[in-house]
Amino acid sequence: MHAHDEPACQSRRDFLLSGGKLVMLAAASTITDAVWAQRAGHAPLAVAHLSALKLGEPHYFDYPQAGDLNMLVKLGVAGGGGIGPQADVVAFSTRCTHLGGPLRGALQAEIQVLGPCPRHLTTFDLSRHGVVITGHATASLPQVVLELDGDSIRAVGMQGLVYPDRSRHA
């Protein structure tokens, strides 16, 4: 190779910079699509009143259709996607994302955790968009997108895929 010839490969720095740009473009596209998809096809539903919520006490409701059980809870700490003055009111599906195990009654309110799932012991962090803490699940809990209208809390969409209730389709 002569001194004036260009190298045949990208430098590590150029490779990392172009890779970073691609990741940022993909993330921006995904975020835009996710915000749009949150509301697609789901009618708003009034689920509770902010003034009636008690710290750490779950409120259960079906959304987006009958049989899709979700849990709304006031965490006491700000949560991802939270609403209210402290951004601490969140709602999630009560079906584990691994095999659809029931999570109703598995709230550990003092540490903002839902689980463990009775099937394979997965636990989810409710303060961080329902991410998996431990267990076999690889996907976060589907989060209910909430809006506050005065004192009324409305479910307006879902973020994530809801594990199907196979008993309804048998």
N, C-alpha and C positions, 0 to 999 in steps of 0.2 A: 504494500500500500504506500502510495506517495503522500507527502506531507499536505498537498493541496486537495487530496481526495476526501470526500465525506465518508464517515463511518457507515457501514451497511445497516447497522441497527440503531434504534433510538437509545439515547442515554437513559440511565435509570431515572434521573430527574425528570426528563421529558415524559417518560412512560408514566411516572407517578402523577405528574400534573395533568396529563390527558385523561388518565383513569379517574382522578378526582373530579374533573369537569363532567365526565360522563355520569358518575354517581350522583352529582348534584342535579344534573338535568333529569335523571330518572326519578330522584326523590321528589323534585318539584312536580313532575307529572303525576306521580303516585299520590301525593298529598292532594292535589287538585281533584283527581279522580275519586279519592276516598271521601272528600267533603261532599262531592256531588252524589256519590252512591249512598251516603248515610241516609238521605231522605227519600231515595227512589222507592216508590211503591208502598210506603208505610204511612197510613193516616195518623195524624196526631191523636194522642190519647191522654186525657187528664188522669194522673196516677196518684197524686197526693197533694197535701198542702204543706208548704214549708214550715209554717208555724206549728203544725201538729207533729213534726218529726222530733224524736228523742234520740240523743247521742247513742250510737251503737245498737239501736233497735231496728231490725230489718222490717221493711214493708214490702210484701209480695204482690205482684200483679202479672197478668198475662199480656204479652206484647211480642211481636206484632200481630199474632193471632192467638185464639184460645188454645191453651195447652202449652204455649211457650212461656214458661214461668221465669220471671226475673225478680231480682231483689234490689230495692232502693234502700240506701242507708246514708245516714249523716255520720261521717267518719271522725270529725273533730280535728282533722288535719287536711290541708289542701290536697286534692286528688286530681290526677290527670282527667280532664274532661268534666271536672266538678263544677257545680253551679251553686248559687247562693252567695251571701256576703263573704264567707270564708272559702268559697269554691270547694266545699267539703261534702257536697251531696252528689253521690254517684249511683249508678244502677248497672247491673250486670245480669247476664243469663245465669241460671242456676244449674246448668248442665255442663259437666266437665268436657273439655274439648278433646280428651283422649278417647273415651268410649261412651260418652254421654251419661256418666254416673251422676246421680242426684247430689247436689250440693246444698239443698235446702236444709237449714238447721246447722250448717257447718261454719257459721260466721264466728271468727275470733276477733271481735270488735276492738279489743284493747290493743291489737297489733295490726289492724286493718287488713286481715287475711281471710280469704274464703277457702275452706278446706280443712282437713284433707278429704279428698274424694274417697268414698268407701271402696272403690274398685282397685285403685292403684296408688292411693295416697298423694295425689297431686294437690298442691296448694297454690293459690293465686294472690298476688299483691294488689289489693283494691285501690291503693293510693297511686299506683303507677299503671293505669289502664288495664289492670287485670293480668299482668305478665305472670308467667309461670315462675314460682320460686323453687319448688321441688316436685319430683314425680315424673310420670311418663308422658304427660301432655307436652306438645311442642308448640302449641298456639295459645295465645292469650284468650281470656274469656271474652265472648262478644259483649261489647259495652253498649248500653242503651244511650242514645244521644238525647239529652234532656234540654228543655227550655224552661225558663222561669217567666211567668206572666203574672206580675203582682205577687200573690201568695200561692198561686197555682203552679204545680210542677207538671209539665207535659212531656211524654215520650214522643219524639218526633222522628226517630230513625234508629237503625242498628249499625254498629261499626264492628264488622267481623262476621264470620259465618256461624250460624246457630246450629248446634247438633240436633238432628231431627229426632222427634219422639216417634220411634218405630211402632209403638203400640197403636197410634192413630192410623197407621197405614197398613195394618195387618188384615 
